[in-house]
């Protein structure tokens, strides 16, 4: 795979379209390419919303159906436009439009949820990591905004939602740059509703605990 092709495979990798061998080669490239790592993180909310929509909607297409090349190209073009405009919420609408194009009109993915957003913040004294979670109840689960300040990079991290039943759900991941303590903001979602969530945990990719946020 040539270098240019590796860069262009970001969207396919994030959506799980690459076969096992191509995904393995792309992951090798990802370890050495901060630009592609950032692109994969940008696709996180979209892939998350696709999964949530799949869980809450009856299948209307063959279970092995995958997005075609034209759909992937359109998705990548929309993400690029979003980044240029600096709008954080476009990926949620984009996720809805992609799913509806693959299957058929069903329910509005962003519909539902009448509660006001709730925010919680915490700083871990040991790690020094600060995080703030803002959640809003939706028909399909929870819409989540995460803000993180972590000056101990470089390292890869992820946000884990822990349910009251003990189940865990990894909802987003990102890369912390070397000694970059600027706030990092991500939009994502959980299949759990706010009243089903016991806590949120920020962990490294190796499983090290960085900070816990407990809903009141």
LINRA-V687066 format. One record per residue. N is the residue number from 1. SS is DSSP state (~ for helix, > for strand, _ for the rest). BURIAL is + if it has 24 or more other C-alpha atoms within 12 Angstrom, else -. Layout:
((N,SS,BURIAL) (N,SS,BURIAL))
//
This chain:
((1,_,-) (2,_,-) (3,~,-) (4,~,-) (5,~,-) (6,~,+) (7,~,+) (8,~,+) (9,_,+) (10,~,+) (11,~,+) (12,~,+) (13,~,+) (14,~,+) (15,_,+) (16,_,+) (17,_,-) (18,_,+) (19,_,-) (20,~,-) (21,~,-) (22,~,-) (23,~,-) (24,~,-) (25,~,-) (26,~,+) (27,~,+) (28,~,-) (29,~,+) (30,~,+) (31,_,-) (32,_,-) (33,_,-) (34,~,-) (35,~,-) (36,~,+) (37,~,+) (38,~,+) (39,~,+) (40,~,+) (41,~,+) (42,~,+) (43,~,+) (44,~,+) (45,~,+) (46,~,+) (47,~,+) (48,~,+) (49,~,+) (50,~,+) (51,~,+) (52,~,+) (53,~,+) (54,~,+) (55,~,-) (56,~,-) (57,_,+) (58,_,-) (59,_,-) (60,_,-) (61,_,-) (62,_,-) (63,_,-) (64,_,-) (65,_,-) (66,_,-) (67,_,+) (68,_,-) (69,~,-) (70,~,-) (71,~,+) (72,~,+) (73,~,-) (74,~,-) (75,~,+) (76,~,+) (77,~,-) (78,~,+) (79,~,+) (80,~,-) (81,~,-) (82,~,-) (83,~,-) (84,~,-) (85,~,-) (86,_,-) (87,_,-) (88,_,+) (89,_,+) (90,~,+) (91,~,+) (92,~,+) (93,~,+) (94,~,+) (95,~,+) (96,~,+) (97,~,+) (98,~,+) (99,~,+) (100,~,+) (101,~,-) (102,~,+) (103,_,+) (104,_,-) (105,_,-) (106,_,-) (107,_,-) (108,_,-) (109,_,+) (110,_,+) (111,_,-) (112,_,-) (113,_,-) (114,_,-) (115,_,-) (116,_,-) (117,_,-) (118,>,-) (119,>,-) (120,>,+) (121,>,+) (122,>,+) (123,>,+) (124,_,-) (125,_,-) (126,_,-) (127,_,-) (128,_,-) (129,_,+) (130,>,+) (131,>,+) (132,>,+) (133,>,+) (134,>,+) (135,>,+) (136,>,+) (137,>,+) (138,>,+) (139,_,+) (140,_,+) (141,>,+) (142,>,+) (143,>,+) (144,>,+) (145,>,+) (146,>,+) (147,>,+) (148,>,+) (149,>,+) (150,_,+) (151,_,-) (152,_,+) (153,_,-) (154,_,-) (155,>,+) (156,>,+) (157,>,+) (158,>,+) (159,>,+) (160,>,+) (161,>,+) (162,>,+) (163,>,+) (164,_,-) (165,_,-) (166,_,-) (167,_,-) (168,>,-) (169,>,+) (170,>,+) (171,>,+) (172,>,+) (173,>,+) (174,>,+) (175,>,+) (176,>,+) (177,_,-) (178,_,-) (179,_,-) (180,_,-) (181,_,-) (182,_,-) (183,_,-) (184,>,+) (185,>,+) (186,>,+) (187,>,+) (188,>,+) (189,>,+) (190,>,+) (191,_,+) (192,_,+) (193,_,+) (194,~,+) (195,~,+) (196,~,-) (197,>,+) (198,>,+) (199,>,+) (200,>,+) (201,>,+) (202,>,+) (203,>,+) (204,>,+) (205,_,-) (206,_,-) (207,_,-) (208,_,-) (209,>,-) (210,>,+) (211,>,+) (212,>,+) (213,>,+) (214,_,+) (215,_,+) (216,_,-))
//
